[in-house]
Amino acid sequence: MGLLTKFSKPPKPELKRLPTGTFTIDAECRIISSTVPGRVPEAQVRHIGRQVLAVFEGARNANLQFSELVAQYAAFKITARQMRGGAIIFLSPKTPPTVPMP
Amino acid sequence: MTMATPQKILLLDDDQQMLDVYQELLKQLPSKPEVLVSNSGARAIAMLEAEPFNLLITDLRMPKMDGLQVLAIVRRKFPHLRIIVLTGVLDEEYRSRAYAMGVESFWQKPTCSEEIKLFQDCVESLLDRDTRQEGGFHGMQSKSLVDLIQLECLSRSSSVLHVNHGPLSGKIWVQNGEIIDATTAQFNGEEAFKEILSWRSGNFEILPADVSRPRAITNSYQGLLLDSAQALDEWRGQQAGAERSEAAGQPAATNSALSPLTRFEGVEFLLTVPDNEQAPCDSWALENAPQLAGWARASHRRLVELGESLEAGPLGQAMGFGLQRHWAMAHDKQKGLLCAGFRRTLTAEKVDQTMKHIFTKWAS
């Protein structure tokens, strides 16, 4: 057994999954509620929230009024709705194409 | 007589045995490439910065910097580098994300000699192409989409061709050598097929056949290709005519390079923002262009950095929806940002699709 352990390779680290779920933040970017899985670090969730709030704030300063922001990435989508200075943010990894096997 | 410079491959895997085996396998290719190896993502990036490579072959699961992190950095720093993923990871999410990040091919580590031979063939065919060639489709660079479709049909294959052209994407279903259906975001059936054929470059993926797909196209593939070629010729003729009459008769207000884009349904304003902050912006029907340009540039940068930190692939487009109007923006590497405002009565889907068409026209 000891010999097997000696020659076996160390387990490979897991790849990071994209965050999924919904969270709400207030104007100070405090997380009010969240369905984002616990494996996603809170700092990452807050970072997303801060960037979204900054986009909304910059738009207000440039006189561009809107209440919903959608950022489409190749493998991911962020949808954010303004809520009394804060926002509700939806994180959705894009589903890979599902093709039934012949 | 001068010897041709050998093609260079960089092989990245944290497993030294894998590196040794694949280095030997790749050295045996007919093109006799030079194969260098790296056992960490950071070292691989340093090697790519130090000298040019034709191809990067990378594993996904690695300690410290994983393959998706490597892909995100490499795609930004070396947009022309061809990349193959060679991994033991079979998760669909990662396959999808790797393709979204622009890899040429995603391979499960071969387990038998036949698979090794297929992998070697794939690498050799990638090396065979000129990396800077304009046009053509990644995945079969020297071929047009028509060549690819003819190849599938003549070999009586059954498959689904997933074609991407910038932000646009479409699918063509091939069943026993016949084209049975096609879809794009805007069209279905023959119309979608014609739209896909009008795309001159992009990338594609061949997916397994979908036998349950009902037949929506009854025309033969030869007939379809002929009809599509005719439709494309007519469309190009109309475009050239429209541009000639516009150049001849229109006053200064519509003489902007943006004027052809104003004809799209629901467009209320247009703004182009070059990456170089010193270069002038161009706008149409916009009062506060400099202010909006500053916001667009900063917001785009924020969203791109956010995508990179999440390893979510490149940002396609961003959109905003409001009670007064909607907007969308997308970025082109050569031209910079295009920002468009839309009438508030347009649906989100319509804004999305219209922006994709406006952007494609502007960027081309």
Interface residues (C-beta under 8 A of the other chain):
Chain A: K9 K12 P13 E14 L15 K16 R17 L18 P19 Q44 H47 I48 Q51 A54 V55 G58 A59 N61 A62 N63 L64 Q65 F66 S67 E68 L69 V70 A71 Q72 Y73 A74 A75 F76 I78 P93 K94 T95 P96 P97 V99 P100 M101 P102
Chain B: D14 D15 L60 R61 M62 P63 D66 G67 L68 V89 D91 E92 E93 Y94 R95 S96 R97 A100 M101 S158 V160 H162 L207 P208 A209 D210 V211 S212 N288 Q291 L292 G294 W295 A298 S299 R302 L303 E305 L306 G307 S309 L310 E311 A312 G313 P314 L315 G316 Q317 A318 M319 G320 F321 G322 L323 Q324 R325 H326 W327 A348 D352
